Amino acid sequence: MLMALEGAARIMIGDQDFSLNEGKTIVMPAGIPHAVAADGKFKMLLTVVFPQS
């Protein structure tokens, strides 16, 4: 899960492209290629959750 704290970025998940602005959150599912491209100055909070075995 990625939350934009400041600024904006483009988020690519698989073949889909999303815009993420300050205060917005997006979930990036496991097993799907993803990328983050900042539009200038950008701060984010990245939360990674691993399943328990």
Secondary structure, 3 states (H helix, E strand, C coil): CEEEEEEEEEEEECCEEEEEECCCEECCCCCCCEEEEEEEEEEEEECCCCCCC
